[in-house]
Amino acid sequence: MEIISVQDPIIAVRISQYPEDKKNEFLCLGRSNVGKSSFINTIINRKNLARTSSKPGKTTTLNFYLVNNDFYIVDVPGYGYAEKSKKQIEKFGIMIEEYLRQRPYLKHVFMLIDYRHKPTEDDVLMYKFLKYYNIPVTIVATKYDKVNRSLRDKQDDLIKSTLSPALGDEIINFSSITKLGKERVYEIIENSNKK
């Protein structure tokens, strides 16, 4: 897949602000500081269209990036960030759940986890939530390059045993530095976009 154009995001906090052009959408979600912005920038071949930050919890809206005038990559606030107020966390939760449950153009979710660590309780709950609503999901293990080769088999096993992916659900090891996993993400988008 070749990325020809990416437009500045349409920013939304409620359904009435979502794009209305009925194009397919691919959602990226994960905990705060999991590398979501780096993942999106790698996929859309841009250095910093999606803002990266060393401070977690920067994204506070749903951001719809129109790619090739054909489909959207959707970025949502990270979950599991303790420094946000309880009210903000609740608001984000409602916003994300509303999108997941009611958006007919959502084709696939890329659920990002940090390859360096055991998936958190929030990761497990989010995965179960996606499966409950029968939303197609691929688990993307980011920051793969940061784990020593000798520890990777152990880490692969830890991720599988913690998340217990359903039959057919793939785990992609991903690095925004080496671009490992990028082509596989493109294949999933292309195949899902045809449906």
N, C-alpha and C positions, 0 to 999 in steps of 0.2 A: 504494500500500500504506500502510495506517495502522498505526503502532506503538501498540498498546494496553497491552501489558505486557511487562516484561523482568525476569526473575528474577536474583538474585545468582548468579554462576557456580558450576557444579559443577566442582571442581578435580581434575585427574587427572594422574598421571605414568605410569600403566600401564593396559593394556586392562581389567583387572578393575574399574577405577574409572570407566570411561566410562558415560554414561547408558545405561539399558537399555530405554527406552520406544520405541525404533525410529522416532524422528522424524528427518526429513531434517536434514542438517548442511551448513553453508556455512563453509568454512575461509578464514581470513585469514592470509596469511603474507608475510614479507618480511624484509629486512635489519633489524638493530637500528637504531632511530632513523629509520625510513622514514615514521613517522606512523601506525602500525598502530592504536594506542589512539585517536587522534583520528578515524581512519576509522571504527572500530567505534562510538565515541560518536556520531558524526554519523549513522550508519546506524540506530542504536537510539534516536536522539533523547534522549540523556542527556548531561549535561555531563561527568561523570567517573566513570561506572560502571567503564569500562575505565581503569585508572590510566595517566595520561600522565606522562612523566618526561623531564627534560632529560638524564638519565644513561641511555645506552643499555643494553640487556641486562637490563631490569627483570623482564620476564616469564620465569618459569622452569618453568612448568607449562602443561598444556593447560587452557584455561578455556572451558567450555561455557555460553554465555548462552542461556537458553530465551526465545524471543521469541513473544509472542501465544499461548503454550502450544501452538505449532504447529511450530516449527523451531528449530534451534540455530545461532547464530553461534559459531564456534570460533576462539579466539585461541591461537597457539602461540609459543614463544620465537623471537625474531629470530635470523637466521643471520648469519654473517660478522662477529661481534663479537670483536675481537682480545684484549680485556682479560680475557675469560673463560679459565679454565684449560683446557688441552687435554682433560683428563678431562671437564670440564663440557660442552665443545663436543661431544665424542664422545657423551656421554649425551643431550644435546638432539637430536643427529642421529639416534640410534637411536629415541628417543621419537617424533620427527616421522615418520620413515620407517615405523615400525610402524603409526602411525595411517594414513598415506597408503596403505599397501599392504593393510591388513587391515580397513578400516572400510567395511562395505557401505552405510552410510547417508550417506556423503559424496556430495553431489550436485554440488558445484561449488567451485572454488578461486578466490579473489580474490588474485592475486599482486601485491603492492604493490612499486612501484619509486619512486625519488625523481625527479620530473620535472626537477629542476634539474641532474642529473648523468647522465653516460653510465651505462647499466646495468653493474653490476660483473660480474666473472667468476662470483661466487657466484649472481647473478641469472640469468645464462645457464645455469649448471649446474642450478639449481632448475627453470627452465622446461623444460629438456631432460628432467629427471627426471620431471616431471609428464606430459610428452608420451609418454615411454617407457611409462608405466603407463596411458595413455589416460584421464587424469583431465581432465574439462572445466575449462578455465581461462580467466579473463579477467584481463588485465594492467591494473592500476590505477596510473596515474601520479599520485602525490600531490604536494601543494605546488605545483600548477599556477599558482596566483595569484602565486607568488614569482618567476616568470620574466617578464621584459619581453616585451610583445607582439611586438616586432620580432624577437625571438630564437626565438619558438615554432615556426615552420616548420622551422627548422634543428634544433631539439630533437626535434620529431616524427620527422624523418628519421633522426636519430642513434639514437633508441630503436628504430625499426623495423629499421634496418640491423644493430644490435647483437643484438637478440633474434630477428630473423627469425621473426615469429609465423606459425604454421601457418594455412592457409586456414580462415577462419571464426572464428579467435581474435581477439577484440576488444581494442583498447587504449582504455581510458576515461581521459580527463583528469579529475582529481578535485581538489577543494579543500574542506577542512573549514571554511574561512572563508566562501567564497561559496556553498557547497553544490553547486557544479558537479559533475555526474556522479552525484549521489545518486539521482535518479529512475531513471536507467538501471540502477544497481545493484539498485534495488527491482524493476524489470522482470525482470531476470535471475533474482533470487531467486523471484519469483512464478511465472515460467515453469518454472523447474527444480523448484520445490516441487510442481507439479501432476503431474510425471512419476512 
